């Protein structure tokens, strides 16, 4: 089985401490999900579901925060951020 490794790198920083911290947390959750898939005894579906639900919740909150940051910084409207 091929191992998947997702690592945070400074190249992903956007210059906003809150957004960068959220991006870092997203990478961490994705890595945990991948590790649950890479277990020798097979995937732990309940563990995977827990990580995916956390990631979905974080992504929803994160996109709202990004849209607000864009609105404040650039006058962008929510529809402008895809």
Secondary structure, 3 states (H helix, E strand, C coil): CCCCCCCCCHHHCCCCHHHHHHHHHHHHHHHHHHHHHCCCCCCCHHHHHHHHHHHHHHHHHHHHHHHHHHHHHHCCCHHHCC
